[in-house]
Amino acid sequence: MAELNNPKVLKILQSKQFARLATIGPDGAPQSSPMWFLWDGEYIKFTHTTTRKKYQNIRRDPRVSVLI
């Protein structure tokens, strides 16, 4: 895991880049897609709605992977 106090890491977290959020689908296969994100200084927040597959995957299995 990256050191969150590292200036290089903070620069990435505060950037306007997309993140790739990977979740586990109902069949066990990974489901990855680009998403907007916001770093609030403690949490990474993603833009999504509760009707999306990604949200349903996270509710069913909270294990995720994030790549920025």
Secondary structure by P-SEA (a helix, b strand, c coil): ccccccaaaaaaaaccbbbbbbbbccccbbbbbbbbbbbcccbbbbbbccccaaaaaaaacccccccc
